[in-house]
Amino acid sequence: MIHSFKNYLIEEDKVAYFTLGRLNPPTTGHEKLLDSLAKQAGRNDYFVFVTQSQDKKKNPLSYNAKVKHVRKMFPRHARRVMINKKIRTVFDVATFLYEKGYRSVVMVVGSDRVNEFQTLLNKYNGKDGQHGFYNFKSLDIASAGERDPDAEGVSGMSASKMRSFASDNDFASFSQGLPSSMSNKDAKKLFMDVRSGMGLKEETVFKRHVELEPLSETREAFVRGDLFDLGDTVVVKNTEEVGTLTHLGSNYVIVQLSENKVVRKWLDDVEKLEESSEPPSEEKNPSKLERVQRLRKFSL
């Protein structure tokens, strides 16, 4: 079939955006990376590739399990998360996209890896070899606007910190690195899969549960349903922020602080905002912070 001149122009204009990461395990840092990828792609196609390396120390999740968890954790991007066991390196990705007809690509990565991939991918552009073949008209590397969430180290909620929490059986800290929209059941499944991949035995009692006193009045009141209800207005103790309860977990709550800010807090980190029995001041109208502090004083 003979293509028209217009068809050739369309083929030349095909642009793909992509990222490649270990995501072992996936965290809120990866959510920001994927959101940045989608935003930068705009109406262009974008793809999410995950590596296949597996070992007990740094890559506890198997390839299939990792894809499954990433798709469930980030449903907005689920259809863009590729599963193809032939793709193991960034060169495999480049070859795959070139064979799909894309002639311009943009790789989106953490800010600390931009120069690395810029040099690596452009070095072999147009050169046939064991790495495969790709010859892009344009090959760019863009920053996601933050450090690589796969990087080792203590900065931010990195995958390495999440693995450390799993190793310590600290589900409480582990769950803090997951999206607030993720259910407790899915969070625990990911937690246990990471532990299993690290060669650790399955646990039915998590560290956070052990830390709670068996006869804690707060815990018992929460279980009975006497502590909080959905829609309650609460105060976050350490920040004095006021929000609304949108979810009640097993030992935590989700608080909507504003239209764009949602936090997950443990039971002891928040308190219900009750009406004060103190008569209103005749001298002045108290500020929100003063009202919160007054209510806290009377609740002691």
C-alpha positions as a Python dict, from the first residue, in 0.01 Angstrom:
ca = {
    (1, 'M'): (0, 0, 0),
    (2, 'I'): (136, 340, -99),
    (3, 'H'): (122, 597, 181),
    (4, 'S'): (22, 951, 107),
    (5, 'F'): (255, 1239, 186),
    (6, 'K'): (24, 1328, 476),
    (7, 'N'): (69, 983, 630),
    (8, 'Y'): (444, 1019, 624),
    (9, 'L'): (418, 1350, 806),
    (10, 'I'): (202, 1190, 1075),
    (11, 'E'): (456, 910, 1125),
    (12, 'E'): (739, 1161, 1159),
    (13, 'D'): (545, 1354, 1422),
    (14, 'K'): (476, 1060, 1655),
    (15, 'V'): (615, 1143, 1999),
    (16, 'A'): (630, 911, 2299),
    (17, 'Y'): (703, 997, 2661),
    (18, 'F'): (824, 727, 2897),
    (19, 'T'): (990, 642, 3223),
    (20, 'L'): (1176, 334, 3342),
    (21, 'G'): (1221, 255, 3709),
    (22, 'R'): (1272, -16, 3965),
    (23, 'L'): (967, 79, 4175),
    (24, 'N'): (1067, -184, 4428),
    (25, 'P'): (846, -112, 4606),
    (26, 'P'): (636, 170, 4455),
    (27, 'T'): (588, 475, 4679),
    (28, 'T'): (428, 819, 4685),
    (29, 'G'): (748, 942, 4522),
    (30, 'H'): (671, 728, 4218),
    (31, 'E'): (319, 867, 4209),
    (32, 'K'): (465, 1216, 4165),
    (33, 'L'): (694, 1084, 3893),
    (34, 'L'): (406, 927, 3697),
    (35, 'D'): (186, 1234, 3741),
    (36, 'S'): (469, 1450, 3605),
    (37, 'L'): (515, 1209, 3314),
    (38, 'A'): (146, 1229, 3221),
    (39, 'K'): (139, 1607, 3256),
    (40, 'Q'): (446, 1658, 3037),
    (41, 'A'): (314, 1415, 2776),
    (42, 'G'): (-9, 1609, 2737),
    (43, 'R'): (-194, 1454, 2444),
    (44, 'N'): (104, 1246, 2338),
    (45, 'D'): (134, 878, 2428),
    (46, 'Y'): (319, 790, 2747),
    (47, 'F'): (448, 460, 2883),
    (48, 'V'): (564, 328, 3219),
    (49, 'F'): (824, 49, 3216),
    (50, 'V'): (953, -130, 3525),
    (51, 'T'): (1278, -323, 3555),
    (52, 'Q'): (1288, -700, 3602),
    (53, 'S'): (1580, -741, 3843),
    (54, 'Q'): (1493, -942, 4153),
    (55, 'D'): (1697, -1008, 4466),
    (56, 'K'): (1634, -1016, 4841),
    (57, 'K'): (1821, -695, 4922),
    (58, 'K'): (1717, -423, 4676),
    (59, 'N'): (1455, -580, 4449),
    (60, 'P'): (1226, -801, 4659),
    (61, 'L'): (919, -779, 4434),
    (62, 'S'): (898, -1004, 4129),
    (63, 'Y'): (834, -841, 3792),
    (64, 'N'): (474, -963, 3767),
    (65, 'A'): (394, -872, 4129),
    (66, 'K'): (546, -528, 4084),
    (67, 'V'): (338, -453, 3773),
    (68, 'K'): (26, -571, 3955),
    (69, 'H'): (91, -350, 4258),
    (70, 'V'): (184, -44, 4048),
    (71, 'R'): (-135, -72, 3843),
    (72, 'K'): (-349, -106, 4154),
    (73, 'M'): (-171, 169, 4346),
    (74, 'F'): (-188, 420, 4060),
    (75, 'P'): (-516, 342, 3877),
    (76, 'R'): (-496, 663, 3676),
    (77, 'H'): (-185, 528, 3501),
    (78, 'A'): (-272, 156, 3507),
    (79, 'R'): (-323, 121, 3132),
    (80, 'R'): (13, 288, 3068),
    (81, 'V'): (210, 41, 3281),
    (82, 'M'): (362, -203, 3031),
    (83, 'I'): (431, -571, 3087),
    (84, 'N'): (676, -714, 2836),
    (85, 'K'): (945, -953, 2956),
    (86, 'K'): (1159, -875, 2651),
    (87, 'I'): (1216, -522, 2781),
    (88, 'R'): (1485, -522, 3049),
    (89, 'T'): (1696, -209, 2985),
    (90, 'V'): (1650, 147, 2869),
    (91, 'F'): (1793, 43, 2532),
    (92, 'D'): (1520, -221, 2501),
    (93, 'V'): (1265, 53, 2569),
    (94, 'A'): (1415, 280, 2303),
    (95, 'T'): (1422, -3, 2047),
    (96, 'F'): (1063, -102, 2131),
    (97, 'L'): (931, 251, 2085),
    (98, 'Y'): (1127, 304, 1763),
    (99, 'E'): (983, -18, 1620),
    (100, 'K'): (636, 106, 1718),
    (101, 'G'): (683, 400, 1484),
    (102, 'Y'): (776, 677, 1725),
    (103, 'R'): (1043, 908, 1588),
    (104, 'S'): (1077, 1141, 1887),
    (105, 'V'): (1091, 1036, 2250),
    (106, 'V'): (1118, 1207, 2586),
    (107, 'M'): (1229, 1013, 2893),
    (108, 'V'): (1109, 1157, 3225),
    (109, 'V'): (1323, 1073, 3529),
    (110, 'G'): (1422, 1205, 3869),
    (111, 'S'): (1626, 1525, 3851),
    (112, 'D'): (1945, 1351, 3965),
    (113, 'R'): (1945, 1113, 3665),
    (114, 'V'): (1882, 1351, 3376),
    (115, 'N'): (2247, 1389, 3271),
    (116, 'E'): (2313, 1015, 3303),
    (117, 'F'): (2039, 912, 3061),
    (118, 'Q'): (2097, 1208, 2830),
    (119, 'T'): (2450, 1085, 2770),
    (120, 'L'): (2366, 715, 2761),
    (121, 'L'): (2074, 718, 2516),
    (122, 'N'): (2218, 975, 2276),
    (123, 'K'): (2550, 788, 2264),
    (124, 'Y'): (2388, 495, 2081),
    (125, 'N'): (2122, 679, 1883),
    (126, 'G'): (2151, 566, 1519),
    (127, 'K'): (2404, 292, 1601),
    (128, 'D'): (2316, -73, 1551),
    (129, 'G'): (2450, -322, 1806),
    (130, 'Q'): (2369, -564, 2086),
    (131, 'H'): (2165, -294, 2252),
    (132, 'G'): (1924, -296, 1954),
    (133, 'F'): (1864, -20, 1703),
    (134, 'Y'): (1690, 315, 1729),
    (135, 'N'): (1741, 633, 1534),
    (136, 'F'): (1523, 904, 1679),
    (137, 'K'): (1489, 1243, 1520),
    (138, 'S'): (1467, 1386, 1870),
    (139, 'L'): (1571, 1219, 2197),
    (140, 'D'): (1533, 1426, 2513),
    (141, 'I'): (1552, 1362, 2888),
    (142, 'A'): (1321, 1568, 3110),
    (143, 'S'): (1319, 1608, 3486),
    (144, 'A'): (1019, 1505, 3692),
    (145, 'G'): (1106, 1794, 3923),
    (146, 'E'): (1246, 1595, 4216),
    (147, 'R'): (1507, 1335, 4307),
    (148, 'D'): (1477, 984, 4171),
    (149, 'P'): (1239, 789, 4402),
    (150, 'D'): (1443, 474, 4328),
    (151, 'A'): (1764, 630, 4457),
    (152, 'E'): (1932, 483, 4761),
    (153, 'G'): (1955, 706, 5066),
    (154, 'V'): (1746, 865, 5335),
    (155, 'S'): (1613, 1171, 5154),
    (156, 'G'): (1236, 1162, 5112),
    (157, 'M'): (1021, 851, 5116),
    (158, 'S'): (1251, 639, 4902),
    (159, 'A'): (1206, 276, 4805),
    (160, 'S'): (1510, 193, 5019),
    (161, 'K'): (1340, 335, 5329),
    (162, 'M'): (1026, 138, 5249),
    (163, 'R'): (1228, -183, 5229),
    (164, 'S'): (1384, -98, 5562),
    (165, 'F'): (1040, -52, 5721),
    (166, 'A'): (928, -387, 5577),
    (167, 'S'): (1241, -555, 5714),
    (168, 'D'): (1165, -410, 6060),
    (169, 'N'): (801, -527, 6034),
    (170, 'D'): (702, -161, 6075),
    (171, 'F'): (379, -145, 5879),
    (172, 'A'): (288, 193, 6029),
    (173, 'S'): (591, 369, 5880),
    (174, 'F'): (565, 167, 5559),
    (175, 'S'): (205, 277, 5501),
    (176, 'Q'): (307, 643, 5535),
    (177, 'G'): (490, 606, 5204),
    (178, 'L'): (177, 492, 5019),
    (179, 'P'): (-101, 702, 4861),
    (180, 'S'): (-382, 785, 5105),
    (181, 'S'): (-631, 645, 4854),
    (182, 'M'): (-481, 296, 4888),
    (183, 'S'): (-690, 60, 5101),
    (184, 'N'): (-546, -94, 5416),
    (185, 'K'): (-592, -440, 5261),
    (186, 'D'): (-388, -353, 4950),
    (187, 'A'): (-124, -179, 5162),
    (188, 'K'): (-79, -489, 5377),
    (189, 'K'): (-62, -712, 5068),
    (190, 'L'): (222, -500, 4928),
    (191, 'F'): (393, -499, 5268),
    (192, 'M'): (379, -878, 5292),
    (193, 'D'): (494, -928, 4932),
    (194, 'V'): (799, -711, 5000),
    (195, 'R'): (877, -907, 5318),
    (196, 'S'): (830, -1237, 5136),
    (197, 'G'): (1066, -1125, 4859),
    (198, 'M'): (1322, -1038, 5124),
    (199, 'G'): (1301, -1394, 5258),
    (200, 'L'): (1121, -1289, 5577),
    (201, 'K'): (839, -1489, 5728),
    (202, 'E'): (478, -1378, 5706),
    (203, 'E'): (356, -1182, 6006),
    (204, 'T'): (-1, -1147, 6129),
    (205, 'V'): (85, -893, 6400),
    (206, 'F'): (249, -574, 6281),
    (207, 'K'): (483, -352, 6478),
    (208, 'R'): (231, -72, 6509),
    (209, 'H'): (-21, -306, 6667),
    (210, 'V'): (237, -419, 6919),
    (211, 'E'): (306, -59, 7017),
    (212, 'L'): (-61, 0, 7100),
    (213, 'E'): (-148, -87, 7457),
    (214, 'P'): (-394, -380, 7470),
    (215, 'L'): (-622, -183, 7702),
    (216, 'S'): (-577, 156, 7538),
    (217, 'E'): (-894, 354, 7597),
    (218, 'T'): (-845, 538, 7267),
    (219, 'R'): (-809, 213, 7074),
    (220, 'E'): (-1104, 48, 7248),
    (221, 'A'): (-1328, 351, 7194),
    (222, 'F'): (-1233, 357, 6826),
    (223, 'V'): (-1316, -13, 6782),
    (224, 'R'): (-1654, 38, 6953),
    (225, 'G'): (-1728, 330, 6721),
    (226, 'D'): (-1741, 578, 7009),
    (227, 'L'): (-1437, 784, 6908),
    (228, 'F'): (-1491, 908, 6553),
    (229, 'D'): (-1750, 906, 6277),
    (230, 'L'): (-1711, 986, 5909),
    (231, 'G'): (-1757, 1357, 5853),
    (232, 'D'): (-1631, 1454, 6201),
    (233, 'T'): (-1424, 1773, 6223),
    (234, 'V'): (-1087, 1701, 6385),
    (235, 'V'): (-767, 1882, 6479),
    (236, 'V'): (-424, 1749, 6380),
    (237, 'K'): (-239, 1791, 6711),
    (238, 'N'): (113, 1870, 6591),
    (239, 'T'): (12, 2126, 6327),
    (240, 'E'): (-319, 2262, 6467),
    (241, 'E'): (-474, 2206, 6122),
    (242, 'V'): (-848, 2146, 6112),
    (243, 'G'): (-1000, 1895, 5871),
    (244, 'T'): (-1276, 1644, 5805),
    (245, 'L'): (-1258, 1266, 5845),
    (246, 'T'): (-1312, 1093, 5511),
    (247, 'H'): (-1201, 738, 5599),
    (248, 'L'): (-1171, 525, 5913),
    (249, 'G'): (-901, 256, 5890),
    (250, 'S'): (-809, -21, 6130),
    (251, 'N'): (-594, 205, 6348),
    (252, 'Y'): (-570, 525, 6146),
    (253, 'V'): (-789, 791, 5986),
    (254, 'I'): (-778, 989, 5661),
    (255, 'V'): (-822, 1365, 5711),
    (256, 'Q'): (-921, 1608, 5433),
    (257, 'L'): (-750, 1934, 5527),
    (258, 'S'): (-823, 2122, 5206),
    (259, 'E'): (-930, 2058, 4850),
    (260, 'N'): (-578, 1946, 4757),
    (261, 'K'): (-442, 1818, 5087),
    (262, 'V'): (-525, 1480, 5240),
    (263, 'V'): (-325, 1316, 5521),
    (264, 'R'): (-323, 979, 5695),
    (265, 'K'): (-297, 1000, 6074),
    (266, 'W'): (-285, 756, 6364),
    (267, 'L'): (-562, 770, 6624),
    (268, 'D'): (-353, 952, 6883),
    (269, 'D'): (-245, 1216, 6630),
    (270, 'V'): (-589, 1377, 6598),
    (271, 'E'): (-872, 1480, 6825),
    (272, 'K'): (-1233, 1556, 6760),
    (273, 'L'): (-1323, 1923, 6750),
    (274, 'E'): (-1611, 1966, 6995),
    (275, 'E'): (-1815, 2275, 7072),
    (276, 'S'): (-1662, 2462, 7364),
    (277, 'S'): (-1868, 2509, 7681),
    (278, 'E'): (-1685, 2837, 7752),
    (279, 'P'): (-1900, 3144, 7686),
    (280, 'P'): (-1788, 3362, 7394),
    (281, 'S'): (-1547, 3641, 7472),
    (282, 'E'): (-1696, 3990, 7490),
    (283, 'E'): (-1363, 4151, 7418),
    (284, 'K'): (-1291, 4002, 7077),
    (285, 'N'): (-1372, 3722, 6840),
    (286, 'P'): (-1108, 3448, 6885),
    (287, 'S'): (-913, 3331, 6580),
    (288, 'K'): (-941, 2975, 6453),
    (289, 'L'): (-608, 2888, 6616),
    (290, 'E'): (-720, 3038, 6949),
    (291, 'R'): (-1045, 2841, 6932),
    (292, 'V'): (-856, 2520, 6863),
    (293, 'Q'): (-610, 2585, 7147),
    (294, 'R'): (-897, 2665, 7384),
    (295, 'L'): (-1081, 2347, 7289),
    (296, 'R'): (-768, 2144, 7338),
    (297, 'K'): (-718, 2299, 7681),
    (298, 'F'): (-1070, 2205, 7788),
    (299, 'S'): (-1031, 1851, 7653),
    (300, 'L'): (-733, 1775, 7875),
}
